[in-house]
Amino acid sequence: MKEKVSKDQHILTVIQKAFDKGQQGDIDTNSMIHWLKQELQSGYTINNNEKAL
């Protein structure tokens, strides 16, 4: 359960950062999609690495 909350929190944080970037107007759609993919994948990798420890 704790891991699920952590993943959900990570996703919400990434979405909030994306929204903030969009509001500032300093990122286009393609860049936003690329950035979101990287952020979400890095969070997934971090969570899997912690599990292995």
N, C-alpha and C positions, 0 to 999 in steps of 0.2 A: 504494500500500500504506500509506503514512504517513497519508493522509487517512482510510482505513478504520479504522486504529487510533485515530485522533483521534475519529472519530464513535463508535466502540465505547466508548472511554473516557468520552466525554461522556454516553452513555446509561447506563453503569454508575454514573457519579457521580450522575446524576439519580435513578436507582433507589435508590441508597444514601441520598440526602437524603430521598426519599419514605419509605423504611423508617424512618429516624430520626424523621421527623415523626409517622409512625403510632405508633411506640413511645412517643413523648412524649404521645400522646393529644390533641394540640391541633389536630386536623384531621378533618373528617368525610369520608365517601366521595366525595360530590359535589365538595367543595372539593379533595380530593386529585386527582381526575381532571382538574379544571380546571387545577390547578397543574402537573400532569405535562404536559398538552398545551402549556401556555405555555412551560415549560422546554425541552421537546423541540423545539418550533417555533423558539424563539429560538436554540437551538444550530444548527439547520438553516440559519437565516438568517445567522448569523455565519459558518458554514463557506462558504456561497455567496458572501457578500460578500468574504471573503478570497480566494476563487478569482478573483473579478473584478479584484482589485488586481493 
